[in-house]
């Protein structure tokens, strides 16, 4: 029987690749862990603030009055004291029943400013969250 000799020929250029990749992966893992721990320690996700009511509102021209009718079509009830009407007419009156719930309608009355052919912009803003509930133009 003859003995066979096993020779191991390593390419010298490829031996250092594995340690470099290992170091890069360890640095990446360390950076990710530091970011996650920092986010929990500093409470970065807790300052998001309140959200406004989720409501579907529609606006249409009121046929028999000088104003625009707003209808609550669905979603959360709206506390009227938390809502501001932003209107180009400074004398517009917005006073629905509180809470303004699904199926309710109210008319924004303005003293003679709305006539046939006019376009009226209606914007309702929820004050605590500063979210816009409706922002639309109504053609009368």
N, C-alpha and C positions, 0 to 999 in steps of 0.2 A: 504494500500500500504506500502510496505517495502522499505526502502532505501538501495541501494547497495553502498558499499564502493569500490572505485577504488584505488588499491594500485599500486604504481610505484616502481618496484624493479630494480634499476640500478646496474649493475656489476661495482664495483669500479675499476677493472683493465683496463677497456676499455674507461674510461672517458678522459684520458690524451692523447690518440692517435691523435685525431683531431687537437689539437693545435700544436703538434710536426710536423705533416705533413704540416700544414699551414706555419710554420716557414721555413721548408726546401724548399717549393715551392717559397716563397718570396725571399729567398737567391738565388735560381737558377735564378729567373727572374731578380734580380738585377745584377748578374754576366753577364748574356746574354746582358742586356741593356748596361752595361759598356763596353763590348767588341764591340758592334755595334757602339756606340758613339765614342769610341776610334779609330776605323778603319776609320770613316769619318773624325775625327779631324786630324789624322795623315796622311791622304791621302795614305793609304797603297796600294790601287789598281791602282794608277796612274803611277807607276814606272815600267810598264811591258815592255817598249821598243817597237821598231818597229819589224814588222814581215817581212820576206823575201817574194819575189814573189812566188806565187803558180803556179808552172809550171811543166809539165810532160816532162821530157827529156829522150832520149834514146841514147845509144852509140853502135856503131858497127865498126868493122875493115874496114878501107878504102881499097878497093881492089887494087887500082892502085897507091897508094902513101904510104909513110912511116908514117902512122898516124892512127887516130881514128876519125870517123865522129860522130858528135853530132847532133841530130835532135830534134827540138822543136815540140812536139806532141800536146800540148794543154796548156791552162792556160794563165797566165799573161805574157806580154812582159818583157824581161830582159834587163836592161841597162848594156851594156858591161863594162862600166867604173866602175861599182860597183861589178864586179865579178873577182875572182882570181882563176886561174887554179893551183891546187896542183898536181904536177906530179913528179915521181921519176927522170924523165929526165929534167935536168935544161935547155935544149935548145928547149923545146917544145914551139910552137907558137900557141896562141889562139887569133884569131882576126876576129870574125864574124861581120856582119853589126850590127849597133846599131839603134834601139833596136832589140834584137834577139826575133823574134815573131813566132807565130804558122806557121808551114810549112817551116821555115828556117832551113838550114843545114849548118854546118861549119866543117871543118876538122882541127883537132889538128895535126900539122905537127911536126915531130921530125926528125932530120937529121940522117936517117939510123938506128935508134935504134929499130924499129919495123920490125920483120920479121915473116915469116910463122911459126906458132906453139907457138909464144910468147903470154903471158898474160899481158895485160896492165891495170893498175888501173887508172881510170879517176875520179877526184874529183873536182867539181866546188863549190866554196863557195861565198855566197852573203855577201860582207864585212860589210855593215851597220848593218845588223841583225845577222851576224855570223851564218847564217843558211846554211846547205848543200843542194844544188840544185840537185846534182847527185853524187853518190859515187858507182861506179860499176867496175867490172873487165870484160874486153873484151878479148876473145880468138881470136887470129888472125890465 
